[in-house]
């Protein structure tokens, strides 16, 4: 089955998207997010692209170039935000925890942009390899709060938009093969902070296990979907509005404003 057909099947299976929705595709410069945008455009979904310039020397410049190439080929609007314009800093200015703060930053900015600009859903390029490595990491750390959330579709609530992973059941190598065959522009450059991410090591381990059981990743994921209910907890808090930026938050100050020490949010 071709990748496009697999994506169509996943969209139908998990009721991910419909043609009436205004879709914001978060693109990083890499193969996965670019292939997600490429296929959704082929399938005639209403998409725009969203990119965050994180200010990582060389890497961010290369990524932005590829993002612009993609937008031109697909002939779709490209929305770019610069982290430094908002926070006064870049990811490089941080002393530690680059990857975790990068994740917080991306999730916040793409959601805020989408919410303020009338989008219905955010699509990311997360694939099967990403999902099982994140899931394994949360299991190893017994991060119970996050374990129920490894789903292909996270529904909207309050000011959080619906989030969709169209490659939820698809492995990275298949996406790479498709991207190369289609001639999709993307960068193979690696972020210099990637070495800090333990999930990269989890991916290596899972690929090693695949030598013994080629279906190990899907078995792990489908087993999780079957039993994820055991991780669901009664939330003992009510969502609030961040006192600084006004977006939905679990606390008085949202993670983004807290880690970047924001006093007043400005685009």
C-alpha positions in Angstrom: 0.0 0.0 0.0 1.4 3.4 -1.0 2.1 6.0 1.7 -0.7 8.2 0.5 -3.2 5.4 0.9 -2.0 4.6 4.4 -2.5 8.2 5.4 -6.0 8.2 4.0 -6.7 5.0 5.9 -5.4 6.5 9.1 -7.4 9.7 8.6 -10.6 7.6 8.2 -9.8 5.1 11.0 -9.1 7.8 13.6 -11.5 10.4 12.2 -8.5 12.8 12.1 -9.5 15.5 9.6 -12.3 16.7 7.3 -12.2 18.9 4.2 -14.0 21.8 5.9 -11.3 22.3 8.5 -8.7 25.0 8.2 -5.5 23.1 8.9 -2.1 24.5 10.1 0.8 22.2 9.3 3.8 22.7 11.5 6.9 22.4 9.3 10.4 22.2 10.7 12.5 21.8 7.5 12.8 18.0 8.0 11.3 15.1 5.9 8.4 14.2 8.2 6.6 17.5 8.5 7.3 18.4 4.9 5.9 15.0 3.7 2.8 15.6 5.9 2.2 18.9 4.2 2.9 17.4 0.8 0.4 14.5 1.2 -2.3 16.7 2.7 -2.0 19.1 -0.2 -2.3 16.1 -2.7 -5.4 15.0 -0.8 -6.9 18.4 -1.3 -7.0 19.5 2.3 -7.1 23.2 3.2 -3.6 23.8 4.6 -1.2 26.6 5.5 2.3 26.1 6.8 3.7 27.3 10.1 7.5 27.6 10.9 9.3 28.8 14.0 12.8 30.2 13.5 14.5 29.0 16.7 17.7 31.0 16.0 20.1 28.0 16.0 23.1 29.0 14.0 23.3 27.4 10.5 20.6 24.8 11.3 17.8 27.4 11.5 19.0 29.1 8.3 19.1 25.8 6.4 15.7 24.7 7.7 14.0 28.0 6.8 15.4 27.8 3.2 13.8 24.3 2.8 10.5 25.5 4.3 10.3 28.3 1.8 11.1 25.9 -1.1 8.3 23.7 0.1 5.8 26.5 0.4 6.6 27.7 -3.1 6.2 24.2 -4.7 2.9 23.6 -2.9 1.7 27.1 -3.5 0.3 27.5 0.0 0.7 30.3 2.6 3.7 30.2 4.8 3.5 31.7 8.3 6.9 32.3 10.0 7.5 33.5 13.6 10.9 34.3 15.0 11.5 33.2 18.6 13.9 36.1 19.3 11.2 38.6 18.3 8.9 37.2 21.0 11.3 36.3 23.9 14.4 38.4 23.1 16.4 35.2 23.1 17.0 32.1 21.0 17.3 28.4 21.9 21.1 28.9 21.8 20.9 31.4 24.6 19.7 28.7 27.0 22.2 27.0 29.3 20.4 23.7 29.6 17.4 21.6 28.8 17.4 22.8 25.2 15.2 19.9 23.9 12.5 20.1 26.6 12.2 23.9 26.3 12.2 23.6 22.5 9.2 21.2 22.8 7.4 23.6 25.1 8.1 26.5 22.8 7.0 24.8 19.6 3.7 23.5 21.1 2.9 26.9 22.6 3.6 29.0 19.6 2.0 26.8 17.0 -1.1 26.5 19.2 -1.3 30.2 19.9 -0.8 31.2 16.3 -3.4 28.7 15.2 -5.9 29.8 17.8 -5.5 33.5 17.1 -5.8 33.0 13.3 -8.9 30.9 13.1 -7.4 27.5 12.4 -9.3 24.4 13.4 -6.5 21.8 13.7 -2.8 21.5 13.9 -1.0 18.7 12.0 2.6 17.7 12.9 4.9 15.2 11.3 5.3 12.9 14.3 5.7 9.3 13.1 5.5 5.8 14.7 9.2 6.0 15.7 8.6 9.3 17.5 5.5 8.1 19.2 7.0 4.8 20.6 10.2 6.6 21.8 8.2 9.3 23.6 5.9 6.6 25.1 8.9 4.5 26.2 10.5 7.6 27.8 7.3 8.4 29.7 7.0 4.8 30.9 10.6 4.7 32.1 10.0 7.9 34.0 6.5 6.9 35.1 5.2 10.2 33.9 1.6 9.2 34.5 0.2 12.6 33.6 1.5 12.3 30.1 1.0 8.6 29.4 -2.7 8.8 28.4 -1.9 11.4 25.8 0.0 9.4 23.2 -2.9 9.4 20.7 -3.3 10.1 17.0 -5.8 12.8 17.7 -5.9 15.1 20.7 -9.3 16.9 20.8 -9.6 20.6 21.3 -10.5 22.1 24.6 -10.5 25.7 25.9 -7.9 27.5 23.8 -6.0 24.3 22.8 -6.7 23.4 19.2 -7.2 19.8 18.0 -3.8 18.2 17.2 -3.3 15.4 14.7 -0.5 13.0 13.8 -1.2 11.6 10.3 1.9 9.4 10.5 0.9 7.8 13.8 1.2 4.3 12.4 3.9 4.9 9.8 7.6 4.3 10.3 10.3 6.9 9.6 12.1 4.9 6.9 8.9 4.7 4.8 8.4 8.5 5.0 12.0 9.0 4.0 11.7 6.7 1.0 8.5 8.6 -0.1 10.1 12.0 0.3 13.1 11.1 -1.8 11.0 9.6 -4.5 8.7 12.6 -4.7 11.5 15.1 -4.7 10.2 16.9 -1.6 12.7 19.6 -0.4 13.9 18.9 3.2 17.1 19.2 5.2 19.1 16.3 6.6 21.0 18.7 8.9 20.8 17.7 12.6 20.2 20.2 15.4 23.4 20.4 17.5 21.3 20.0 20.6 19.8 16.7 19.5 22.5 14.8 21.4 20.8 16.0 24.6 17.6 14.1 23.8 17.4 10.7 25.4 14.5 9.8 23.1 17.2 9.5 20.3 18.7 6.7 22.3 15.3 5.1 22.8 14.9 5.1 19.0 18.2 3.3 18.5 17.2 0.7 21.1 13.8 0.1 19.5 15.5 -0.3 16.0 17.8 -2.9 17.5 14.8 -4.8 18.9 13.3 -4.6 15.4 16.1 -6.9 14.2 14.5 -9.6 16.4 10.9 -8.7 15.8 10.1 -6.5 12.8 6.7 -5.6 14.2 7.9 -4.6 17.7 7.1 -0.9 17.3 3.5 -1.4 16.1 2.9 -4.1 18.8 4.1 -1.7 21.4 1.9 1.1 20.1 -1.3 -1.1 19.7 -0.8 -2.6 23.1 -0.7 0.9 24.5 -3.9 1.8 22.7 -5.6 -1.3 24.1 -4.5 -0.7 27.7 -4.0 3.1 27.9 -7.1 3.4 30.1 -5.1 2.1 33.1 -3.0 5.3 33.0 -6.0 7.7 33.0 -6.3 9.7 36.2 -9.0 12.0 37.5 -7.5 15.5 37.1 -7.4 17.3 40.4 -7.2 20.8 38.9 -9.1 23.0 36.6 -7.5 24.7 33.6 -7.0 28.4 34.0 -5.9 31.3 31.9 -2.2 32.2 32.1 -2.0 35.5 34.0 0.6 36.8 31.5 -0.5 35.7 28.1 -4.1 34.6 28.6 -3.7 31.2 27.0 -5.0 28.0 28.7 -2.7 26.8 31.4 -2.6 24.2 34.2 -1.3 26.8 36.6 -1.4 30.6 37.1 1.5 31.0 34.7 1.9 28.7 31.6 5.0 26.8 30.9 6.0 29.0 28.0 5.8 32.3 30.0 7.5 30.6 32.9 10.6 29.1 31.1 11.1 32.2 29.0 10.4 34.6 31.8 7.8 36.5 29.7 6.4 39.6 31.4 4.1 40.6 28.5 3.4 38.5 25.4 4.0 40.2 22.0 4.1 38.7 18.5 
